[in-house]
Amino acid sequence: MKIFLSYASEDRPQAEEIQLALAGAGHEVFFDRESLPAGGDYHTHIKASVDAADLFVFLISPDSVASGGYALTEMGYARSRWPHPKGHVLPVLLRPTPFPAIPAYLKSVTVLEPSGNAAAEVVSAVTRLASMPADTRNVRKYALLGAAGVVV
């Protein structure tokens, strides 16, 4: 599965752990530092990479949802591709962020809130999504099942 990983630069260490875990699970992950060609057209390459992705993983933090941040531009590209994020966008709460600050597009599906290792939980959620046909993927259902499993 081709995955675009969107995050704020302040979250790079955690994003890199998630990228490595996803790549280790066999996914092709767009990760800006490794995926952008030197001297290339940054904006065009980012948009093309979002357009080519099967899944858009957005790491939510106060920095990634701050006005003027590039992660919001990437989310805009995803929104252009998928007007509704169901089955194509996996929002992950990486750091505590005021709920009103999270864009409505991301809140329209259940946000994955890792209770343990974020990289492992993202890989698990992506694996569940990848095993479903694209037209029947439901991020909300699987995020709720994951939350119920933690409570039980």
Secondary structure by P-SEA (a helix, b strand, c coil): cbbbbbbcccaaaaaaaaaaaaaaacccccccccccccccaaaaaaaaaaaaccbbbbbbcccccccccaaaaaaaaaaaacccccccbbbbcccccccccccccccccbbbbbcccaaaaaaaaaaaaaacccccccaaaaaaaaaaaaac
